[in-house]
Every structure is written in C-alpha cells, then in structure tokens.
C-alpha cells in the first residue's frame, strides 16, 4: 500500500491542473521541500489510519488541517490565475492517488485480496473524501465496491493514462524531487524504476516487464535503456511484490520494516540529516 500511494503521488503530478497548483505553492519542487511536504503527507495519512475519526483526535485535526490547506491554496492561486484552483476533479484525481492503485492493482502490488477488506477500505476513503470536501457525485469511493472500481477505472483510462503519455519537463522535475525527497524514508527508491512501476500499474503501452506480458516476441520494453542501478531497483521491487509477498513470514518482515521507517523518520531521520542537515530533517505536523 505504501508503494501504491507513492506511485499514486507520482501519477497525479502528470495531471497539468494539479501540477500547476503545486508549482505555484513552491513547496515540493526541490528535494528538501518535497521531503518535508510528502513526509508530512505520510504522517497525516497514517494518522487517518491509526486514529479514530472522532472530534478532538489527531486524525480529526489532521483532516481539518488538510481541508483548510486546500481552501487556502485554491484561493491564493486562483487570485493569480482564475483557472488555477483546487477543483473537485483535482481532489478526486488526488483521491485516486491514495487508494486507486490499491483497489485496481492489488495483484501487481502483492496485496492479499479480501472483498470485505476492500469494501472497508473504499468506505474509509469515501469518508475521508467527504471530510476533505469532495462532493458525493465526484467522490471516487461510492457506497459499493463495484461502482467505486468503475469510477477509478474511468479516471485511470481517461485522465491518468493520457497524462502519462504526454508528460512535461515540469513533471519530470517535480517527480524526481518527490522520489529524491522520499529516498530518506525508503532508500530503495529510484525515479526511472518507480515511473516505470507507475506507468505499468496504469496500463500505459510499452511498460511490460515479465515475458508473458509482452504482446509480441519482438516487443521492446521501456526499461531496456535504464541504468544498471535503475534496472536492479525495478527488478528488486517487482520481485518483492509479485513473488516474495506471497510468503506470510516475508510480509511480516516487510511490515515491520515500514513500522521502523516510520519510527526513524519521526525521531531519528538519519538519512535526511545526512542529506539535508538537522534543521530540515525533522518534520512535524499539527504543531
């Protein structure tokens, strides 16, 4: 699910209306600002998962903070350019970034599928979407799993896939900043590898990896021109998610590593200290 959200954050940058607002805020265009922004995003999201959604809790305060932030950014950016607002469409696409790949790409991600769990996840993000201001008619998560999947596939097919087929230099700059910043949370990140993973999850033509995926024997795949390091990271991540995660023991181990990563990024972000210095390494929310 972490990888699903990382790919989700990357793919929404390809949508020009969202990208333009992020460029305007100037809070994620460099590695250090992206580190602060997206680590804060991870912390907010974990609050939503771990805390009860009740008035006064950290989760409740977090959602209120995010909602106020969207409104403030929309007002400031629209004052500069009337078309540059945080629209219902943009919020719905961003919602896809947090939950879409988990629902649609669970097989490629190694997520154990259980219909009740997936319905619960969709309900959870329906509530989150409502609380941050998404109207019901735009909320990707409806009152049932089937129609939610349909809405997500519509976004994937008609918005995200075309966006990934026509990316810009600004997308590349912001995407590399995102991956470089979050490297401090997970050092096994690489821009080319995770852009490939994102495009593969989105069904972009040419992004095939395993032999059985190739539409023809002479078909070329996009990773053939990657550096050795990028190819290694891509293979390693695919091996984890499509092979090793079938093992319960390895799944427990990987989950424990994610818990450790959260602890370290909160209390001792040594990779960030090494990369950005102490002053920029500690991220705090709701302070």
C-alpha positions as CSV (number, residue, x, y, z in Angstrom):
1,X,0.0,0.0,0.0
2,X,2.9,2.3,0.6
3,X,4.2,1.7,-2.9
4,X,0.7,2.1,-4.3
5,X,0.5,5.6,-2.6
6,X,4.0,6.5,-3.8
7,X,3.0,5.6,-7.4
8,X,-0.3,7.5,-6.8
9,X,1.6,10.6,-5.7
10,X,3.8,10.4,-8.8
11,X,0.9,9.9,-11.3
12,X,-1.1,12.8,-10.1
13,X,1.8,15.1,-10.9
14,X,1.2,14.3,-14.6
15,X,-2.2,16.0,-14.4
16,X,-1.5,19.5,-15.5
17,X,-4.1,21.3,-13.4
18,X,-2.7,19.6,-10.2
19,X,0.9,20.2,-11.3
20,X,0.3,23.9,-11.9
21,X,-1.1,24.4,-8.4
22,X,1.9,22.5,-6.9
23,X,4.3,24.6,-8.9
24,X,2.6,27.7,-7.7
25,X,2.9,26.7,-4.0
26,X,6.6,26.1,-4.5
27,X,6.6,23.6,-1.6
28,X,7.7,20.4,-3.5
29,X,9.9,21.5,-6.4
30,X,13.2,20.6,-4.8
31,X,14.3,17.5,-2.9
32,X,14.3,19.2,0.5
33,X,10.9,20.9,0.1
34,X,9.4,17.6,-1.4
35,X,10.8,15.7,1.5
36,X,9.0,18.0,4.0
37,X,5.8,18.0,2.1
38,X,5.5,14.3,1.4
39,X,6.7,13.1,4.7
40,X,4.0,15.4,6.2
41,X,1.6,13.7,3.8
42,X,2.6,10.3,5.0
43,X,2.2,11.4,8.7
44,X,-1.2,12.8,8.0
45,X,-2.3,9.6,6.2
46,X,-1.0,7.4,9.0
47,X,-3.0,9.5,11.5
48,X,-6.1,8.7,9.5
49,X,-5.4,5.0,9.5
50,X,-4.3,4.6,13.1
51,X,-6.6,7.1,15.0
52,X,-10.3,7.1,15.4
53,X,-12.1,9.7,13.2
54,X,-13.7,11.5,16.2
55,X,-13.7,15.2,17.1
56,X,-10.6,16.1,19.0
57,X,-8.4,13.2,17.9
58,X,-5.2,13.7,15.9
59,X,-7.0,12.2,12.8
60,X,-9.8,14.7,13.1
61,X,-7.4,17.7,13.5
62,X,-5.3,16.4,10.6
63,X,-8.2,16.2,8.2
64,X,-9.4,19.7,9.2
65,X,-5.8,21.0,8.6
66,X,-5.7,19.4,5.1
67,X,-9.1,20.8,4.2
68,X,-8.1,24.3,5.3
69,X,-4.9,24.0,3.3
70,X,-6.8,23.1,0.1
71,X,-9.1,26.0,0.5
72,X,-6.2,28.5,1.2
73,X,-4.1,27.3,-1.7
74,X,-7.1,27.4,-4.1
75,X,-7.9,31.0,-3.0
76,X,-4.3,32.2,-3.4
77,X,-3.6,30.5,-6.7
78,X,-7.0,31.5,-8.2
79,X,-6.3,35.1,-7.3
80,X,-3.2,34.9,-9.5
81,X,-4.9,33.0,-12.3
82,X,-8.6,32.3,-12.3
83,X,-8.2,28.8,-13.9
84,X,-5.7,27.7,-11.2
85,X,-7.9,26.3,-8.5
86,X,-8.2,23.1,-6.5
87,X,-11.2,21.8,-8.3
88,X,-13.5,18.8,-7.4
89,X,-11.9,17.0,-10.3
90,X,-8.4,17.6,-8.9
91,X,-9.4,16.4,-5.5
92,X,-11.0,13.2,-7.0
93,X,-7.9,12.5,-9.0
94,X,-5.7,13.0,-5.9
95,X,-8.0,10.7,-4.0
96,X,-7.2,8.1,-6.7
97,X,-3.5,8.6,-5.9
98,X,-4.2,7.4,-2.3
99,X,-6.5,4.5,-2.9
100,X,-6.8,3.8,-6.7
101,X,-3.8,1.5,-7.3
102,X,-4.6,-0.4,-4.1
103,X,-8.0,-1.3,-5.4
104,X,-7.2,-1.8,-9.1
105,X,-3.6,-3.1,-9.0
106,X,-3.7,-5.3,-5.9
107,X,-2.3,-8.3,-7.9
108,X,0.7,-6.4,-9.1
109,X,1.3,-5.0,-5.7
110,X,1.2,-8.3,-3.8
111,X,-1.9,-7.2,-1.7
112,X,-3.9,-10.1,-0.4
113,X,-7.4,-9.5,-1.7
114,X,-10.3,-9.9,0.6
115,X,-13.7,-8.5,-0.6
116,X,-14.8,-7.3,2.8
117,X,-11.4,-5.6,3.5
118,X,-11.5,-3.9,0.1
119,X,-15.1,-2.7,0.7
120,X,-14.0,-1.4,4.1
121,X,-11.0,0.4,2.5
122,X,-13.3,2.0,-0.1
123,X,-15.7,3.1,2.7
124,X,-12.9,4.6,4.6
125,X,-11.7,6.7,1.7
126,X,-15.3,7.7,0.9
127,X,-15.5,9.2,4.4
128,X,-12.0,10.8,4.0
129,X,-13.0,12.2,0.7
130,X,-16.2,13.7,2.1
131,X,-14.4,15.2,5.1
132,X,-11.8,17.0,2.9
133,X,-14.6,18.4,0.8
134,X,-15.2,16.1,-2.2
135,X,-18.9,16.2,-3.2
136,X,-20.6,12.8,-3.4
137,X,-21.0,12.9,-7.2
138,X,-17.3,13.4,-7.6
139,X,-16.2,11.0,-4.8
140,X,-14.4,8.0,-6.4
141,X,-15.4,5.9,-3.5
142,X,-19.2,5.2,-3.6
143,X,-21.4,3.1,-1.3
144,X,-20.3,-0.1,-3.1
145,X,-17.1,-1.6,-4.4
146,X,-18.2,-2.3,-8.0
147,X,-19.2,1.2,-8.8
148,X,-16.1,2.5,-7.0
149,X,-13.9,0.3,-9.2
150,X,-15.7,1.6,-12.2
151,X,-15.1,5.3,-11.3
152,X,-11.5,4.6,-10.6
153,X,-11.0,2.9,-14.0
154,X,-12.6,5.8,-15.7
155,X,-10.1,8.2,-14.0
156,X,-7.2,5.8,-14.9
157,X,-8.3,5.4,-18.5
158,X,-9.4,8.9,-19.4
159,X,-7.2,11.1,-17.2
160,X,-4.1,9.4,-15.9
161,X,-3.1,7.2,-18.8
162,X,-3.2,10.1,-21.3
163,X,-1.4,12.3,-18.8
164,X,1.5,9.8,-18.5
165,X,1.7,9.6,-22.3
166,X,2.3,13.4,-22.6
167,X,4.5,14.3,-19.6
168,X,6.4,17.6,-19.4
169,X,9.7,18.8,-18.1
170,X,7.9,20.2,-15.1
171,X,6.5,16.8,-14.3
172,X,10.0,15.3,-14.5
173,X,11.4,17.9,-12.2
174,X,8.7,17.5,-9.6
175,X,8.7,13.7,-9.9
176,X,12.4,13.5,-9.4
177,X,12.2,15.8,-6.4
178,X,9.4,13.6,-4.9
179,X,11.5,10.4,-5.3
180,X,14.7,12.1,-4.1
181,X,13.0,13.5,-1.1
182,X,11.3,10.3,-0.1
183,X,14.5,8.4,-0.5
184,X,15.2,9.5,3.1
185,X,12.2,7.4,4.1
186,X,12.9,4.5,1.9
187,X,16.4,4.3,0.3
188,X,15.3,1.7,-2.3
189,X,13.7,4.4,-4.5
190,X,14.7,5.4,-8.0
191,X,12.9,7.8,-10.3
192,X,13.1,5.7,-13.5
193,X,12.1,2.5,-11.7
194,X,9.1,4.0,-10.0
195,X,7.9,5.9,-13.0
196,X,8.0,2.5,-14.8
197,X,6.1,0.9,-12.0
198,X,3.5,3.7,-12.1
199,X,3.0,3.5,-15.9
200,X,2.8,-0.3,-15.7
201,X,0.1,-0.1,-13.0
202,X,-1.8,2.5,-15.1
203,X,-1.7,0.2,-18.2
204,X,0.4,2.5,-20.4
205,X,1.5,0.7,-23.6
206,X,5.2,-0.4,-23.7
207,X,5.6,-0.8,-19.9
208,X,5.9,-4.5,-19.7
209,X,8.3,-6.5,-17.6
210,X,7.7,-10.2,-17.5
211,X,7.9,-12.2,-20.7
212,X,4.3,-13.3,-20.5
213,X,3.2,-9.7,-20.5
214,X,4.7,-8.9,-23.9
215,X,2.1,-8.5,-26.7
216,X,4.7,-10.0,-29.2
217,X,8.1,-11.7,-29.0
218,X,9.9,-8.7,-30.6
219,X,8.3,-6.1,-28.5
220,X,10.7,-3.7,-26.7
221,X,10.1,-2.6,-23.1
222,X,10.9,0.8,-21.7
223,X,13.4,-0.4,-19.0
224,X,15.9,-1.7,-21.5
225,X,17.7,1.7,-21.7
226,X,17.7,2.2,-17.9
227,X,20.9,2.3,-15.9
228,X,22.0,-0.8,-14.2
229,X,21.0,0.6,-10.8
230,X,17.5,1.5,-12.0
231,X,17.1,-1.9,-13.6
232,X,18.2,-3.5,-10.3
233,X,15.7,-1.5,-8.2
234,X,12.9,-2.2,-10.7
235,X,13.6,-6.0,-10.6
236,X,14.0,-5.9,-6.8
237,X,10.7,-4.2,-6.2
238,X,8.8,-6.4,-8.6
239,X,10.4,-9.5,-7.0
240,X,9.2,-8.3,-3.6
241,X,5.7,-7.5,-4.6
242,X,4.9,-10.3,-7.1
243,X,6.9,-13.1,-5.6
244,X,8.1,-12.7,-2.0
245,X,5.0,-11.1,-0.6
246,X,3.2,-14.4,-1.2
247,X,5.2,-15.5,1.9
248,X,3.5,-14.6,5.2
249,X,6.9,-14.5,7.0
250,X,8.3,-12.1,4.5
251,X,5.1,-10.0,4.6
252,X,5.5,-9.7,8.4
253,X,9.2,-8.7,8.0
254,X,8.4,-6.1,5.4
255,X,5.6,-4.6,7.5
256,X,8.0,-4.4,10.5
257,X,10.4,-2.5,8.3
258,X,7.7,0.0,7.4
259,X,7.0,0.5,11.1
260,X,10.7,1.0,11.7
261,X,10.9,3.5,8.9
262,X,8.0,5.5,10.4
263,X,9.8,5.5,13.8
264,X,13.1,6.6,12.4
265,X,11.7,9.4,10.2
266,X,9.9,10.7,13.2
267,X,12.6,10.5,15.9
268,X,15.9,9.9,14.1
269,X,15.8,10.7,10.4
270,X,19.5,10.0,9.9
271,X,19.3,9.8,6.1
272,X,17.6,13.2,6.0
273,X,20.2,14.6,8.4
274,X,22.9,13.3,6.1
275,X,21.2,14.7,3.0
276,X,19.7,18.0,4.2
277,X,21.1,18.7,7.6
278,X,19.4,18.7,11.0
279,X,17.4,21.8,10.5
280,X,15.5,20.4,7.6
281,X,15.3,16.8,8.6
282,X,12.6,16.8,11.4
283,X,9.1,17.1,10.1
284,X,6.2,17.9,12.5
285,X,2.6,18.2,11.7
286,X,-0.3,19.8,13.7
287,X,2.2,22.0,15.7
